[in-house]
Amino acid sequence: MGISKDRIKFNVGGRLFETTATTLANAGRDSFFGALFDDGWNLSPQDSVIFVDRNSDCFAVLLDLLRTGDLNVPANIPERLLHREASFYGLLDHVRTARWGPFDGNRLRLSDSVKGTSPGDGTAIRAGPDGGCCVAHGSVVHVYDWMLEEHSPINLDYQRVNDVGWIDSDNIVLSACERLGRGDGGMGLFSSSSGDLRYKFQVSHDNQVKSYTAGALSFSPDYEIFASCKGRSNEYGIGVWDQITGKQTDFFYESPGWSLGDADKLQWLNGKNCLLVATLFPRKDNCYISLLDFRDKNMVWSWSDIGSPMAIDEKRVRDAIAMEDSNSICVVNEFEDLGFIDLRMYGGSVRWSSRSKLMKSKMPDEPCYPKLALHEGQLFSSMNDSISVFRGPDWVLTSRLRRSYGGSICDFSIGGDRLFALHSEENVFDVWETPPPPII
Amino acid sequence: MSNQKKRNFQIEAFKHRVVVDPKYADKTWQILERAIHQIYNQDASGLSFEELYRNAYNMVLHKFGEKLYTGFIVTMTAHLKEKSKLIEAAQGGSFLEELNKKWNEHNKALEMIRDILMYMDRTYIESTKKTHVHPMGLSLWRDNVVHFTKIHTRLLNTLLDLVQKERTGEVIDRGLMRNVIKMFMDLGESVYQEDFEKPFLDASSEFYKVESQEFIESCDCGDYLKKAEKRLTEEIDRVGHYLDPKSEEKITSVVEKEMIANHMQRLVHMDNSGLVYMLLHDKYEDLGRMYNLFRRVTNGLLTVRDVMTSHLREMGKQLVTDPEKSKDPVEFVQRLLDERDKYDKVISTAFGNDKTFQNALNSSFEYFINLNARSPEFISLFVDDKLRKGIKGIVDVDVEVILDKVMMLFRYLQEKDVFEKYYKQHLAKRLLSGKTVSDDAERSLIVKLKTECGYQFTSKLEGMFTDMKTSEDTMRGFYGSHPELSEGPTLIVQVLTTGSWPTQPAVPCNLPAEVSVLCEKFRSYYLGTHTGRRLTWQTNMGTADIKAVFGKGQKHELNVSTFQMCVLMLFNNADRLSYKEIEQATEIPASDLKRCLQSLACVKGKNVIKKEPMSKDIGEEDSFYVNEKFTSKFYKVKIGTVVAQKETEPEKQETRQRVEEDRKPQIEAAIVRIMKSRKILDHNNIIAEVTKQLQPRFLANPTEIKKRIEALIERDFLERDSTDRKLYRYLA
């Protein structure tokens, strides 16, 4: 095995390249190069040139990717072309990995802004597991892959979409409003690539299938789907379905004087084996936050602002998120004041950290309520046109992401090592990524 | 208007569709199809991978994925059908080889085809959720070759035949076997299980059913087990050589079931070779084999254990109830220890120190040791023997070993209090006669008893040791304060605390004047130093060393009991004395005196006095005189008292009675303790609880408990319930 034996020559679309088998081995067996050098294929003698009928500029970029692991795309190469070529060689995953690094809220950079065709006022944006995302607008959900190419939209025939969630990179669950007199609505499983309906989740009550409106969604690692449900009569509460069989496995009925079926937000807490259910102002006049344990059908913790002094309406809870590590629930009001409720105490009160009273003066014309997200110890809170990043345990503001085009941020989502922020005035969403690690 | 617009749009779209060469797809597919043919014909050297990959890519790109996919399936199916015909045509032994060869070819081809179709695999198949190329290729092989009617059963039969041949000792091509079986595994777990494993297990089951029947008719148990073990290892080896490791458990369970479980009872009970035979003849290796094989099947060890237990019980019962064997207590205990050692060894070497077997051993010993009511006494006598002289010359470690073994037997005893009684007696004798060999050994045993039975059990025994120690100090003090006594007879007094020592009625006797003077001095010394005490002389337990000069001037030192000394001293002043005179002078009770005279006059070689008439027994009319001709090659002569070491029947009864008496307060205490906490309890429960509480000391007799309850009722500790006569109430 001399050194010369390692050398490989290519003629790609008329341009000569020379590289080594070692470099090409980085492509892996399940790639064009992996197959090309497999023993089964009798490659012509060493010094002959292997012809490949492809674009040479892209080949150069991809060869460098194999050599260094870095992706450097010259301005004259369109992304789509590069992706097309990478797909030919079976290197799309390599490109995807090299494109952006592991998520870090304090090192994010804006990598793209995608303008959709529909008008503003999006309902929700949800990041997919492999870098794609979907945006719900009224009755349509637009699906984008990690290359930010739009796939066939999911069209719900005039039913309003309430929430969206990814089961895996190929399957999306939608929850939709029931339309009076039509008996449809509820939840459906759709293909992210084709937009086709694959399955409809049903709610049964006394062995009868009922029509219902599904609200917020959440998923557990045990392949369960949770959704807040409102039916015609009794079916108010939280439904549970199995992701694999699609069958309803449980239903937690709402008790009088409490709200579950209207919930804005569900969050599965894996450590506590509980589901956080939050119904917030203005959907209801009061806020209801509870933790449900489905194993013994028990509400293990609850909090509500009923009866608490409401002198000024600034302390209205607009979003809530449970932080298992610090045993607390973080809430936010419309002025982006963060508050914390201790999960270990029953009937505790909100401890507000009065951080940003200044904001009150410069409220935009069309405000959006703040939203919260948690990712690996970092807390994200959206307000107007920016997203603040806080770091525990004291929740200090460490970064702020802002881009003023498109108006206030109405929703954002973190997943697949990316952060997607959806603006409300114009139908634009921003993609924030962590750049690949520095060279040295 | 909007309708019109829509239609316009559609027409436009139609207009602009790029029309590719209509024959494009067919042409491209032909290239690929030809390549697949060439690959299958092993003629791929001229093919360009790049060209084929590009063509397959282009077909998918131009939306001909479906055509490509079905084309690949159709072409591959055709090839496999052809191959299956070739395989089928292969004759005899070459059949498997041909199949293996074709399988390898197919794998190679499949890989190359997958390489060409890689893009389709990634995109078209992924998005349409069809079967990927590689698994598709495997299932095509399965459907068209392995499940092809003319191959399916033939393949299975060939494989089973080979296994059968190997079992009968022929050498087969294991490599080929492994490859073919590997094929089944590659085709998926269900294929392996359905098409090979299940029939293989069925055939094996049949084979071993027949074979084990043959073996059991012709072999003895040891040989049979050897053969079974060999078969088992063979099957495990077979799995290692060419089967799925997951099959090991299944095939071994087949062998276990057919060869062991089905014949378990017969094997264990085989005459002249079964378990009992092995135990009797120390066949450790066979026992080990039996254990290891029987362990594998349900109830296997249970069977072995049951048979061992019943054998042990039978053997032990004979051992302890045979009157011949219980003549010598030391030998009796030694035999028990030997049996225990033996079974310990069986369990540790052959039965892998199995806890359940140890338990069975213990319960068996517990069962039969208590069959003989004299076991506690004998064990104590055994200890006595060892601590008197047996241990001399043995190092400490061995002493510990013997004592530990004795403790083991002690643990089996139900009547531990009886043992305590005897042990106390024997210990007292040892201590008082100074016969105990090693203080350390004595104490070590006491410590062992203490850990086993608690402080209460040994407190009196320890008190005895303390008495011995204090007496030494007292004697030193006594002679220190009476220096004038250094000449003349020496008196050694051991002051025994009442209660600590086995009580024996003090038998008075007239001590010789020389001695009684000394005794008085000691009494006044002792009472002078300790107030409020009372001394009683236990002359029946003392010994004396006296110097004697016989007729021809032979000098001897005689080691005798106190009574014997009293008798001998009389002869200092008289040549001849009648029995009556001796009795009057000494006032020793008749039975003791007779025994004492017997040992002085009737034991050959030690008869320091003579009697008239000469006979074995002492009569009231006999007379005695000094044996002037007494000789002995030793200067010191020990004259023993004629005492039965083992208790005589009346003595035994007496001890028994004392034990029963001692038990009464213990049973009563237990009843009161229980009733105090329970307040109300029915008869059966009281019996059960009392028995349980007293278990560590002795096995309480239910009738005795009932008597004690009645006694307590009389003394107003308890009362019967007025309605339910079976209920007792505690009266505070």
Interface residues (C-beta under 8 A of the other chain):
Chain A: D30 S31 F32 A35 L36 D38 G40 W41 N42 L43 I50 F51 V52 D53 S87 F88 G90 S193 S194
Chain B: A44 S45 L47 F49 E50 Y53 R54 Y57 K108 E111 M112 D115 I116 M118 Y119 R122 T123 S127
